[in-house]
Amino acid sequence: MASKNFTYFLMDDVPNGRVKCTFANWTGVAYRIPRIDLNKCKDRPDLQQSGIYFLFGIDEVTDEQVVYVGQADVRKNGSGLLGRLIEHRNKLESDYWTEAVVFTTKDKDNWLGATEISWLENHFCTLAKNAKRYVIKNNNEPAAGKPTEEEISDLEEFAKNAAIIMGVLSHRVFEPKAIQKTENDSVVTDIVKPQIYEINTNKDNNNKGVNVKGCETSDGFVLFKGGKIKLEVAESLRYSIKRLRDTLADKYDKEGILLEDLLMRSPNEAANFATGYPVNAQIYWKTPDGVTLKDFTSMD
């Protein structure tokens, strides 16, 4: 596995302040800037340049994580990235965000022109929408521009490094909740295929039971889209699971079919959510070969 030399610089000497991120031998640079610290950035020339920015926050109504993906062209507002962020800060409709992450270049001759930042904005918006971790605040689909194939090659490398940095900054906006790939899927090149588990009680319940699949991930357990959960819930089911069922009621149809991947905090929460009953997840989740989660995870 390839390694990267990464620099994470605390600009204000506090963990929740401004952060500057770079890779060795990379022309790009990233900044994490809390909304309240924008005025501290007025002396940074690279933030007067063109680039891409992300505004992160929480929706006041739904408590969901939200993000806005934008571009800043120095020729449009005269002050590049920082000027664009200040414009957002001063707009009432942009009151949701608390933190910005921006990407530009270290060199004075910034190569991110109008075509390049349009391509990056479109690329990042598409990745974020496909990942489905954040609600995307963009009202319109960004245009991709028309870079040459040589330019696209450079932009893809820039975007790859930017995505890594975004993960380091704890914004997993580009990472799908789970990776459902087949053996023949060419995208699976350097990805470890997750162990799939299932709960299937249909055979004993005339197809009125549970038939779901999922996998463990680094941030929980994912129930896969297309699985069938039981709509009825037992009185003994924990209140938190009942409330979760109500909260996610629009994520499954009247037959109990999941309309999208659902990220749960643990295998136990996922099993209880799917069955509508307080079950032992370590025994209920099984591999396609019938090995329980408990036995599988205890194997050498």
Phi, psi and chi 1 to 4 in degrees:
 res  aa     phi    psi   chi1   chi2   chi3   chi4
   1 MET       -  131.1 -179.2  179.9  -65.9      -
   2 ALA   -69.9  147.3      -      -      -      -
   3 SER  -111.7  159.9  -58.9      -      -      -
   4 LYS  -132.1  141.0  -74.3 -177.5  176.7  -70.2
   5 ASN   -89.2  111.2 -174.5   -7.2      -      -
   6 PHE  -117.5  137.4  178.4   75.7      -      -
   7 THR  -114.8  127.9  -59.4      -      -      -
   8 TYR  -122.6  102.6 -174.3   96.2      -      -
   9 PHE  -106.9  118.8  177.2   60.2      -      -
  10 LEU   -81.4  102.6  -60.1  177.5      -      -
  11 MET   -68.8  -28.0  -61.7  169.7   64.3      -
  12 ASP  -110.7    9.4  -57.6  -47.6      -      -
  13 ASP    62.9   25.7 -161.0   25.5      -      -
  14 VAL  -137.0  146.1  -68.5      -      -      -
  15 PRO   -67.9  -24.0   22.4  -33.2      -      -
  16 ASN  -103.2   17.2   59.6  -14.2      -      -
  17 GLY   -99.4 -154.1      -      -      -      -
  18 ARG   -73.3  144.2  -64.8  175.5  -61.1  159.6
  19 VAL  -132.9  138.7  173.6      -      -      -
  20 LYS  -114.5  131.9  179.1 -178.7  179.7 -178.4
  21 CYS  -126.8  134.5  -60.1      -      -      -
  22 THR  -143.8  159.1   56.3      -      -      -
  23 PHE  -110.6  150.1  -78.1  120.7      -      -
  24 ALA   -64.9  140.0      -      -      -      -
  25 ASN    61.5   31.6  -57.8  -43.0      -      -
  26 TRP  -127.3  133.4 -176.1   48.4      -      -
  27 THR   -76.7  -14.0   60.4      -      -      -
  28 GLY   -80.1  163.2      -      -      -      -
  29 VAL  -149.4  144.5   59.2      -      -      -
  30 ALA  -124.3  147.8      -      -      -      -
  31 TYR  -129.6  135.9  -71.4   93.6      -      -
  32 ARG  -103.2  122.9 -175.8 -170.1   72.4 -170.0
  33 ILE  -128.8  111.5  -50.8  170.8      -      -
  34 PRO   -59.8  144.9  -24.8   35.4      -      -
  35 ARG   -53.0  -39.7 -178.9 -179.4  179.0  133.0
  36 ILE   -72.6   -8.9   61.1  173.0      -      -
  37 ASP  -107.1   12.3  -69.4  -27.1      -      -
  38 LEU   -59.3  -39.9  -74.2  179.7      -      -
  39 ASN   -65.7  -20.2  -71.2  -20.7      -      -
  40 LYS   -74.4  -10.5  -65.6 -179.8 -178.7  179.3
  41 CYS   -99.1    6.5  -61.2      -      -      -
  42 LYS   -67.4  -17.7  -68.4 -178.2  177.0  179.9
  43 ASP   -96.5   12.0   61.5  -17.4      -      -
  44 ARG  -102.5  109.2  -54.8 -152.1   66.1   87.3
  45 PRO   -59.5  -37.0  -21.8   32.9      -      -
  46 ASP   -67.6  -20.6   48.0    1.1      -      -
  47 LEU   -85.4   -0.1  -70.0  178.2      -      -
  48 GLN   -90.9   -2.0  -50.7  -63.3  -35.5      -
  49 GLN   -90.3  177.9  -59.2  179.9  144.4      -
  50 SER   -74.7  156.6  -59.2      -      -      -
  51 GLY   172.8 -170.0      -      -      -      -
  52 ILE  -115.2  142.8  -63.6  -65.6      -      -
  53 TYR  -137.0  155.5   62.9   90.8      -      -
  54 PHE  -128.8  133.0  -59.7   79.3      -      -
  55 LEU  -109.6  119.0  -54.7  178.3      -      -
  56 PHE  -109.5  141.3  -68.7   99.8      -      -
  57 GLY  -168.2 -168.4      -      -      -      -
  58 ILE  -124.1  132.4  -58.0  -66.7      -      -
  59 ASP   -67.9  128.4 -172.5  -79.8      -      -
  60 GLU   -66.6  -27.5  -67.6 -177.5   -6.3      -
  61 VAL   -87.6  -48.6  177.8      -      -      -
  62 THR   -97.7  -12.4   64.8      -      -      -
  63 ASP    64.5   15.8  -77.4  -22.9      -      -
  64 GLU   -82.7  151.4  -66.5  179.3  -68.5      -
  65 GLN   -73.0  134.8  -63.7 -176.3  101.6      -
  66 VAL  -126.3  155.5  -62.6      -      -      -
  67 VAL  -146.8  143.3   62.7      -      -      -
  68 TYR  -117.2  131.8  177.2   86.5      -      -
  69 VAL  -107.9  125.7 -174.5      -      -      -
  70 GLY  -140.5  170.6      -      -      -      -
  71 GLN  -125.3  150.8   59.1  167.4  -78.7      -
  72 ALA  -130.3  122.0      -      -      -      -
  73 ASP  -110.3  123.0 -171.2  -24.7      -      -
  74 VAL   -58.2  -26.7   65.3      -      -      -
  75 ARG   -76.4  -16.7  -71.1  168.8  -68.2 -176.4
  76 LYS   -85.4  -45.6  -72.9 -176.6  178.7  179.7
  77 ASN  -116.8    0.0   63.0   14.3      -      -
  78 GLY    79.8   -7.9      -      -      -      -
  79 SER  -138.9   16.9   55.6      -      -      -
  80 GLY    60.6 -145.1      -      -      -      -
  81 LEU   -59.3  -49.3  -77.5  161.8      -      -
  82 LEU   -62.3  -41.3 -176.6   59.6      -      -
  83 GLY   -61.4  -38.4      -      -      -      -
  84 ARG   -67.8  -40.6 -167.5   74.0 -178.1   96.0
  85 LEU   -64.9  -39.4  -65.6 -179.3      -      -
  86 ILE   -65.3  -37.3  -69.1  174.4      -      -
  87 GLU   -59.5  -43.9  -72.6  177.7    2.6      -
  88 HIS   -64.2  -40.3  -82.0  -70.0      -      -
  89 ARG   -61.4  -32.7 -176.5 -169.6   62.6 -175.2
  90 ASN   -89.2   -1.2  -64.2  -21.1      -      -
  91 LYS   -96.1  131.6  -70.8 -179.0  179.6  178.4
  92 LEU   -61.9  -38.2 -178.8   61.5      -      -
  93 GLU   -71.3  -10.1   61.9  -91.9   25.9      -
  94 SER  -103.9   24.7  -62.0      -      -      -
  95 ASP   -74.3   -9.0 -161.9   41.9      -      -
  96 TYR   -74.4  -26.2   62.3   88.8      -      -
  97 TRP   -88.9  146.6   68.5  -80.9      -      -
  98 THR  -120.7  -13.5   57.1      -      -      -
  99 GLU  -149.8  139.2  176.6  176.7  -65.9      -
 100 ALA  -115.2  144.0      -      -      -      -
 101 VAL  -122.6  126.0  175.6      -      -      -
 102 VAL  -124.2  151.8  -53.9      -      -      -
 103 PHE  -130.0  129.5  -66.4   91.9      -      -
 104 THR  -146.6 -157.3 -175.9      -      -      -
 105 THR  -119.3  155.4   60.5      -      -      -
 106 LYS   -78.7  -28.5  -70.3 -178.2  -75.2 -170.3
 107 ASP   -77.1  151.9   53.8  -89.8      -      -
 108 LYS   -68.5  -33.5  -65.7 -179.5 -180.0  178.7
 109 ASP   -86.3   72.6  -61.8  -37.0      -      -
 110 ASN   -57.4  119.8 -176.9   18.7      -      -
 111 TRP   -87.7    0.2   60.3  -87.0      -      -
 112 LEU   -84.7   88.6  -67.4  176.7      -      -
 113 GLY   -88.6 -169.5      -      -      -      -
 114 ALA   -59.9  -41.6      -      -      -      -
 115 THR   -65.3  -44.1  -61.6      -      -      -
 116 GLU   -66.7  -45.6  -72.7   78.0   16.3      -
 117 ILE   -71.4  -26.8   58.3  177.2      -      -
 118 SER   -67.6  -42.0  -69.1      -      -      -
 119 TRP   -63.6  -44.9 -173.1   93.4      -      -
 120 LEU   -65.1  -41.2  -72.8  169.2      -      -
 121 GLU   -61.2  -45.5 -177.6 -174.3   22.4      -
 122 ASN   -63.3  -43.8  175.4  -87.3      -      -
 123 HIS   -61.9  -48.5  177.5   74.3      -      -
 124 PHE   -69.0  -36.3  -73.8  133.7      -      -
 125 CYS   -62.7  -42.8 -124.9      -      -      -
 126 THR   -64.3  -44.0  -60.2      -      -      -
 127 LEU   -61.0  -43.9  -71.8 -179.9      -      -
 128 ALA   -65.6  -40.9      -      -      -      -
 129 LYS   -65.5  -41.2  -72.9 -179.8  178.8  178.7
 130 ASN   -68.5  -32.3  -69.5  -19.3      -      -
 131 ALA   -70.7  -32.9      -      -      -      -
 132 LYS    60.7   31.7  -62.9 -179.6  180.0  179.6
 133 ARG   -93.8  -31.4  -76.2 -177.0 -179.7  -92.9
 134 TYR  -119.4  151.7  -71.6   66.3      -      -
 135 VAL   -79.9  126.0  174.5      -      -      -
 136 ILE   -86.9  123.9  -47.4  -58.6      -      -
 137 LYS   -84.6  -10.8  -64.3  -72.5  -74.9 -173.1
 138 ASN   -62.5  128.7  -63.5   62.8      -      -
 139 ASN   -80.8  -32.1  -66.3  -37.0      -      -
 140 ASN  -118.0  151.9  -58.8  -45.5      -      -
 141 GLU   -75.6  119.0 -174.7   76.0   21.5      -
 142 PRO   -64.1  140.4  -18.2   30.9      -      -
 143 ALA   -72.0  144.4      -      -      -      -
 144 ALA   -84.2  -14.5      -      -      -      -
 145 GLY    73.3 -176.4      -      -      -      -
 146 LYS  -134.1   65.1  -64.3 -178.1  179.3  179.9
 147 PRO   -72.3  158.6   26.4  -33.5      -      -
 148 THR   -74.1  167.8   65.3      -      -      -
 149 GLU   -64.9  -31.1   58.9 -177.9  -18.9      -
 150 GLU   -68.0  -41.3  -67.9   85.0    0.9      -
 151 GLU   -66.1  -39.3  -70.1  170.4  -28.8      -
 152 ILE   -61.7  -38.3  -71.0  176.3      -      -
 153 SER   -60.2  -44.3  177.2      -      -      -
 154 ASP   -67.0  -39.8  -68.8  -23.4      -      -
 155 LEU   -66.7  -37.5  -71.2  167.6      -      -
 156 GLU   -64.1  -39.1  -73.6  177.4  -20.6      -
 157 GLU   -66.4  -41.7 -177.5   64.3   24.0      -
 158 PHE   -61.2  -44.6 -173.4   92.3      -      -
 159 ALA   -65.6  -36.7      -      -      -      -
 160 LYS   -62.8  -46.1 -179.9  179.7  178.8 -179.2
 161 ASN   -66.5  -38.1  -74.3  -28.8      -      -
 162 ALA   -62.5  -39.2      -      -      -      -
 163 ALA   -65.8  -37.3      -      -      -      -
 164 ILE   -63.8  -46.4  -66.3  172.5      -      -
 165 ILE   -61.3  -40.7  -70.9  176.1      -      -
 166 MET   -59.4  -40.0 -166.7   67.4   85.6      -
 167 GLY   -65.9  -40.4      -      -      -      -
 168 VAL   -61.4  -33.6  173.1      -      -      -
 169 LEU   -82.4   10.3  -66.6  175.3      -      -
 170 SER    71.5   19.4  -60.9      -      -      -
 171 HIS  -107.5  100.6  -68.5  -60.7      -      -
 172 ARG   -90.9   44.9  -54.6 -179.6   69.2  176.9
 173 VAL   -68.4  -22.3   61.7      -      -      -
 174 PHE  -102.2   -4.2  -55.7  131.4      -      -
 175 GLU   -95.4  118.6  -59.3  177.0   30.3      -
 176 PRO   -58.9  151.6  -21.8   33.3      -      -
 177 LYS   -61.2  -33.6  -63.6  174.3 -175.8  175.6
 178 ALA  -155.3  160.0      -      -      -      -
 179 ILE  -113.8  103.4  -56.7  167.0      -      -
 180 GLN   -95.5   94.2  -64.6 -170.7   60.6      -
 181 LYS  -122.0  154.6  -57.1  -67.0 -176.1 -176.0
 182 THR   -98.3  167.8   64.1      -      -      -
 183 GLU   -59.9  -31.5  -66.4  -72.6   -5.0      -
 184 ASN   -92.5    3.4  -62.5  -37.1      -      -
 185 ASP   -76.5  119.1 -166.1  -32.5      -      -
 186 SER   -67.6  -18.6   59.4      -      -      -
 187 VAL   -70.1  -17.0 -179.3      -      -      -
 188 VAL   -79.0   15.5  133.8      -      -      -
 189 THR   -47.0  -57.0   49.5      -      -      -
 190 ASP  -118.5   28.7   57.2   -9.5      -      -
 191 ILE  -110.2  130.5  -61.7  173.2      -      -
 192 VAL   -74.6  121.3  177.3      -      -      -
 193 LYS   -66.9  127.3 -172.0  176.4 -179.8 -177.5
 194 PRO   -71.0  152.5   27.6  -34.7      -      -
 195 GLN   -74.9  124.5  175.2   58.6   51.4      -
 196 ILE   -91.0  135.2  -53.5  -60.5      -      -
 197 TYR  -119.7  159.5  -63.1   96.4      -      -
 198 GLU  -145.9  155.5   59.5 -174.6   15.8      -
 199 ILE  -125.9  120.5  -63.4  175.7      -      -
 200 ASN  -135.8  104.1 -171.5  -11.3      -      -
 201 THR  -111.3   13.1   63.2      -      -      -
 202 ASN   -63.0  -37.8  -91.9  -17.3      -      -
 203 LYS   -59.9  -34.9  -64.9  179.6 -179.5  178.4
 204 ASP   -93.7    0.2  -58.4  -35.0      -      -
 205 ASN  -131.7   25.9  -67.9  -83.1      -      -
 206 ASN    52.3   46.3  -62.9  -40.5      -      -
 207 ASN    63.0   19.4  -70.7  -32.1      -      -
 208 LYS  -107.0    8.5  -65.5 -177.6  179.3  179.9
 209 GLY   -94.6 -148.1      -      -      -      -
 210 VAL  -105.4  139.3  178.9      -      -      -
 211 ASN  -146.6   86.6 -172.8    6.5      -      -
 212 VAL  -128.5  155.6  -68.2      -      -      -
 213 LYS  -129.0  157.9  -67.7 -176.6  179.1 -179.6
 214 GLY  -170.9 -176.7      -      -      -      -
 215 CYS  -153.4  157.8   72.7      -      -      -
 216 GLU   -82.0  142.4  -71.5 -170.4  -79.5      -
 217 THR  -130.1  178.1   70.2      -      -      -
 218 SER   -68.9  -15.3   58.5      -      -      -
 219 ASP  -125.0   25.6   54.8   -9.2      -      -
 220 GLY   143.9 -150.2      -      -      -      -
 221 PHE  -130.6  130.0 -168.4   99.3      -      -
 222 VAL  -105.1  127.3  174.8      -      -      -
 223 LEU   -89.4  128.3  -69.7  172.6      -      -
 224 PHE   -80.1  143.9  -68.7  157.0      -      -
 225 LYS   -54.1  140.2  174.2 -177.3  176.9 -179.7
 226 GLY    96.7  -14.0      -      -      -      -
 227 GLY   -72.0  161.0      -      -      -      -
 228 LYS  -115.9  119.6 -178.1  179.0 -177.7  -62.0
 229 ILE   -99.0  163.7   67.4  172.5      -      -
 230 LYS   -85.8  129.2 -169.8  171.4 -177.7  178.8
 231 LEU   -74.7  -35.5  -66.4  176.6      -      -
 232 GLU   -76.0  143.6  -60.6   80.4   12.5      -
 233 VAL  -121.7  146.9  -61.8      -      -      -
 234 ALA   -80.0  151.9      -      -      -      -
 235 GLU   -60.1  -32.3  -75.7  -69.8  -29.2      -
 236 SER   -80.5   -3.4   54.0      -      -      -
 237 LEU   -66.2  136.9 -174.3   65.5      -      -
 238 ARG   -54.3  144.7  -79.2 -155.7  -32.7  -94.4
 239 TYR   -60.4  -38.0  171.1   72.6      -      -
 240 SER   -62.8  -34.0   61.1      -      -      -
 241 ILE   -73.8  -40.5  -56.1  -65.2      -      -
 242 LYS   -59.8  -42.6  -67.2  178.6 -179.1  178.0
 243 ARG   -66.1  -37.8 -174.5  174.9   58.4 -176.7
 244 LEU   -64.1  -39.5 -174.7   61.0      -      -
 245 ARG   -58.4  -44.5  -77.5  -87.2 -163.4  127.0
 246 ASP   -66.0  -42.3  -67.8  -22.4      -      -
 247 THR   -62.8  -37.4  -57.9      -      -      -
 248 LEU  -101.4   21.7  -61.1  178.1      -      -
 249 ALA   -60.1  -26.7      -      -      -      -
 250 ASP   -84.3    1.0   61.5  -25.3      -      -
 251 LYS   -96.1   -1.2  -52.5  -60.0 -177.2 -176.2
 252 TYR  -142.7  152.2   53.4   90.5      -      -
 253 ASP   -90.0 -172.7   64.7   18.2      -      -
 254 LYS   -70.1  -11.2   60.8 -178.6 -179.3 -179.8
 255 GLU   -95.8   -4.8  -57.7  -63.9  -31.9      -
 256 GLY    88.9   13.3      -      -      -      -
 257 ILE   -83.2  127.6  -55.7  -60.4      -      -
 258 LEU   -70.7  130.5  -62.3  179.0      -      -
 259 LEU   -91.5  -10.3  -56.8  176.2      -      -
 260 GLU  -161.4  166.9   61.1 -178.9   73.5      -
 261 ASP   -63.0  138.7  -71.0  -10.1      -      -
 262 LEU  -120.5  125.9  -63.8 -178.3      -      -
 263 LEU   -90.4  120.6  177.2   61.0      -      -
 264 MET  -107.8  162.2  -58.6  -73.5  159.5      -
 265 ARG   -75.5  -22.9  -70.0  177.1  -63.7 -177.1
 266 SER  -159.6  163.6   66.3      -      -      -
 267 PRO   -58.3  -34.8  -25.2   35.1      -      -
 268 ASN   -67.3  -44.9 -169.4   61.8      -      -
 269 GLU   -62.3  -39.7 -177.1  176.1   80.7      -
 270 ALA   -64.8  -43.5      -      -      -      -
 271 ALA   -66.2  -43.7      -      -      -      -
 272 ASN   -66.4  -38.9  -78.5 -104.3      -      -
 273 PHE   -62.6  -43.2 -179.8   91.5      -      -
 274 ALA   -72.8  -40.7      -      -      -      -
 275 THR   -88.2  -20.6   61.2      -      -      -
 276 GLY    70.8   22.2      -      -      -      -
 277 TYR  -148.0  147.6 -164.7   82.4      -      -
 278 PRO   -74.3   95.0   25.8  -33.7      -      -
 279 VAL  -111.5  165.5  -61.7      -      -      -
 280 ASN   -88.3  105.2 -176.5  -17.9      -      -
 281 ALA   -61.7  -32.6      -      -      -      -
 282 GLN   -63.6  -23.7  -64.2  -67.2  -43.0      -
 283 ILE  -102.7  -34.8  -63.5  174.4      -      -
 284 TYR   -71.1  -41.4  -99.3   67.6      -      -
 285 TRP   -74.4  127.6  -75.2  115.8      -      -
 286 LYS  -134.2  151.4  -64.0 -179.9 -179.1  179.4
 287 THR   -72.5  166.5   68.8      -      -      -
 288 PRO   -57.1  -21.5  -28.7   37.6      -      -
 289 ASP   -88.4    0.1  -62.9  -31.0      -      -
 290 GLY    91.8    7.8      -      -      -      -
 291 VAL   -83.5  128.4 -179.2      -      -      -
 292 THR   -69.4  156.9   65.5      -      -      -
 293 LEU   -56.1  -40.5  174.3   61.6      -      -
 294 LYS   -60.9  -47.3  177.3 -178.5  179.1 -179.8
 295 ASP   -71.4  -36.2  -70.0  -21.2      -      -
 296 PHE   -66.3  -43.3 -173.7   86.7      -      -
 297 THR   -74.2  -14.1   53.3      -      -      -
 298 SER   -93.2   -3.1   64.3      -      -      -
 299 MET   -71.9  147.0  -67.2  178.8  179.4      -
 300 ASP   -73.8      -  -67.2  -29.2      -      -
